[in-house]
Amino acid sequence: MTELVTTLSTFVAMANANKTLMDGTTKPVRQIIEDNDVVLAVWQDFAQPFGIGTLTIKGAAVLRNISADGVTSFCRANAIPCDSYEQAVALLEVLGEPDTLN
């Protein structure tokens, strides 16, 4: 459980840091997606455990392979701040990997 909280905290910190990059265009979001192997959308959601909602925007296959193999793997990861689940889904549909299974 502690690992999960630490991981969520890390992604929340990444998303919060990336808020400063957001300029109202898709350019910084596209850059984050392009520069990383795994990208999560992160938003505050009190209905979710720990009050954090996440959706994989890029790297679902990478995460599935790591989980299935049980092997630690190095990958570049980052997070994009979102206001809601709906915004995260829109981000996935417009800029995310096609056919991503979440």
Residue pairs with C-beta under 8 A, 6 or more apart in sequence:
4 50
5 50
8 50
8 52
8 54
11 40
11 42
11 52
11 54
11 77
11 79
12 42
12 52
12 79
14 42
14 77
14 78
14 79
15 40
15 42
15 79
15 80
15 81
15 82
16 81
18 28
18 32
18 78
18 79
18 80
18 81
19 81
21 28
21 31
21 32
22 28
22 29
22 81
26 94
26 95
29 80
29 91
29 95
30 95
32 39
32 78
32 80
33 39
33 57
33 58
33 80
33 95
33 96
35 76
35 78
36 58
36 59
36 75
36 76
36 77
36 78
37 58
37 59
37 62
37 75
37 76
37 77
38 56
38 58
38 59
38 62
38 63
38 75
38 76
38 77
38 78
39 56
39 57
39 58
39 59
39 77
39 78
39 79
39 80
39 96
40 54
40 55
40 56
40 57
40 77
40 78
40 79
40 80
41 54
41 55
41 56
41 57
41 79
41 80
41 81
41 82
41 87
41 88
41 91
41 92
42 52
42 53
42 54
42 79
42 80
42 81
42 82
43 52
43 53
43 81
43 82
43 83
43 84
43 85
43 87
43 88
44 51
44 52
44 53
45 51
45 52
45 53
45 84
45 85
53 85
53 88
54 79
55 82
55 85
55 88
55 89
55 91
55 92
55 102
56 63
56 92
56 100
56 102
57 80
57 88
57 91
57 92
57 95
57 96
57 97
57 100
58 96
58 97
58 100
59 75
59 77
59 97
60 97
60 100
60 101
60 102
62 73
62 75
65 73
66 72
66 73
66 75
80 91
82 88
82 91
92 100
92 102
